[in-house]
Amino acid sequence: MKSQEEILGGKNILIVDDDARNTFALSSYLEEIGMKIYFAENGFQAIDFLADNDNIEIILMDMMMPEMDGYEAMHKIKNNKATNQIPIIAVTAKAMKGDREKCLGAGAFEYVSKPVDTKELLEKIVQAIQMK
């Protein structure tokens, strides 16, 4: 059985989050296991980035961002033939009842709440990559 590092090493991930502390924490952890990290600060930047880069294999999407939130961005990504197969993991501080279902309904493959449990996140990233 392959290790998480073997599965994820060299994979391209887009982190969409407007908080530099979150992107730093997530990217530091994911870079350690060999993932290639790309960033967008809001949904508009994520859509533009994906239009110019067809190498992204998974997206971590914050739900609460200015200009275009994660829900709208996920909807646009999932309704675009060029990007609709990219798994998206919703990452949000909103952990109220019904939030997980709302994220999944908007197109997320999976959902994690902040503060992020890195072990749980890594397991979900591996699942998403293996299902592609």
C-alpha positions as CSV (number, residue, x, y, z in Angstrom):
1,M,0.0,0.0,0.0
2,K,1.3,3.4,-0.9
3,S,2.0,6.0,1.7
4,Q,0.3,9.4,1.7
5,E,3.6,11.0,0.6
6,E,3.8,8.6,-2.3
7,I,0.2,9.3,-3.4
8,L,0.4,13.1,-2.9
9,G,4.0,13.9,-3.8
10,G,4.2,16.1,-6.9
11,K,0.4,16.6,-7.0
12,N,-0.8,20.2,-7.8
13,I,-3.1,21.8,-5.3
14,L,-4.8,25.2,-5.4
15,I,-5.5,26.8,-2.0
16,V,-8.2,29.4,-2.2
17,D,-8.3,31.5,1.0
18,D,-8.2,35.2,1.8
19,D,-6.4,34.7,5.1
20,A,-2.6,34.6,4.7
21,R,-2.2,32.7,8.1
22,N,-4.4,29.9,6.8
23,T,-2.6,29.6,3.5
24,F,0.7,29.7,5.2
25,A,-0.2,26.9,7.7
26,L,-1.8,24.7,5.0
27,S,0.9,25.2,2.5
28,S,3.7,24.6,4.9
29,Y,2.2,21.3,5.9
30,L,1.4,20.2,2.3
31,E,4.7,21.2,0.9
32,E,6.4,19.0,3.5
33,I,4.8,15.9,1.9
34,G,5.8,17.1,-1.6
35,M,2.7,18.8,-3.0
36,K,3.0,21.7,-5.4
37,I,1.1,24.6,-4.0
38,Y,-0.7,27.4,-5.8
39,F,-2.8,30.2,-4.3
40,A,-5.8,32.4,-5.0
41,E,-7.3,34.9,-2.5
42,N,-10.9,34.7,-3.6
43,G,-13.2,32.9,-6.0
44,F,-12.5,35.3,-8.9
45,Q,-8.8,34.6,-8.7
46,A,-9.4,30.9,-8.5
47,I,-11.6,30.9,-11.6
48,D,-9.0,33.0,-13.5
49,F,-6.2,30.7,-12.3
50,L,-8.0,27.6,-13.4
51,A,-8.7,29.1,-16.8
52,D,-4.9,29.5,-17.3
53,N,-3.7,26.3,-15.6
54,D,-5.0,22.9,-16.4
55,N,-2.6,21.1,-14.0
56,I,-4.6,21.5,-10.8
57,E,-5.5,18.1,-9.3
58,I,-7.4,19.2,-6.1
59,I,-8.7,22.5,-4.6
60,L,-8.9,23.5,-1.0
61,M,-11.7,26.2,-0.9
62,D,-12.4,28.6,1.9
63,M,-16.1,29.4,2.0
64,M,-16.1,32.9,3.4
65,M,-14.1,35.3,1.2
66,P,-14.7,38.8,-0.2
67,E,-15.7,39.4,-3.8
68,M,-16.7,35.8,-4.6
69,D,-17.2,33.3,-1.8
70,G,-16.4,29.6,-2.0
71,Y,-20.0,28.6,-2.7
72,E,-20.2,30.7,-5.8
73,A,-16.7,29.7,-6.9
74,M,-17.5,26.0,-6.4
75,H,-20.7,26.4,-8.4
76,K,-18.8,28.0,-11.3
77,I,-16.0,25.4,-11.2
78,K,-18.4,22.5,-11.2
79,N,-20.5,24.0,-14.1
80,N,-17.4,24.4,-16.3
81,K,-16.6,21.4,-18.5
82,A,-12.8,22.1,-18.2
83,T,-12.8,22.1,-14.4
84,N,-15.8,20.1,-13.2
85,Q,-13.7,17.0,-12.5
86,I,-11.4,18.7,-10.0
87,P,-12.3,17.6,-6.5
88,I,-12.8,20.4,-4.1
89,I,-12.5,20.2,-0.3
90,A,-14.4,22.9,1.5
91,V,-12.5,24.5,4.4
92,T,-14.5,26.7,6.6
93,A,-14.8,28.1,10.1
94,K,-18.5,27.6,9.8
95,A,-19.2,24.3,11.5
96,M,-22.9,24.7,12.2
97,K,-25.5,22.0,11.6
98,G,-26.2,21.9,7.9
99,D,-23.0,23.6,6.7
100,R,-21.4,20.4,5.6
101,E,-24.5,19.5,3.5
102,K,-24.5,23.1,2.1
103,C,-20.9,22.7,1.0
104,L,-21.5,19.3,-0.5
105,G,-24.6,20.6,-2.3
106,A,-22.5,23.4,-3.8
107,G,-20.1,20.9,-5.3
108,A,-17.5,20.0,-2.6
109,F,-16.1,16.5,-2.6
110,E,-15.6,16.8,1.2
111,Y,-15.7,19.3,4.0
112,V,-13.3,20.2,6.9
113,S,-13.8,22.8,9.6
114,K,-11.2,25.3,10.9
115,P,-9.1,25.0,12.8
116,V,-8.0,22.3,10.4
117,D,-7.1,18.8,11.7
118,T,-4.2,18.1,9.4
119,K,-4.5,14.3,9.7
120,E,-8.2,14.5,8.7
121,L,-7.4,16.9,5.9
122,L,-4.6,14.7,4.5
123,E,-6.9,11.6,4.6
124,K,-9.6,13.5,2.6
125,I,-7.0,14.8,0.1
126,V,-5.8,11.2,-0.5
127,Q,-9.4,10.0,-0.9
128,A,-10.1,12.8,-3.4
129,I,-6.9,12.1,-5.4
130,Q,-7.6,8.3,-5.5
131,M,-11.2,8.8,-6.7
132,K,-10.2,10.9,-9.7
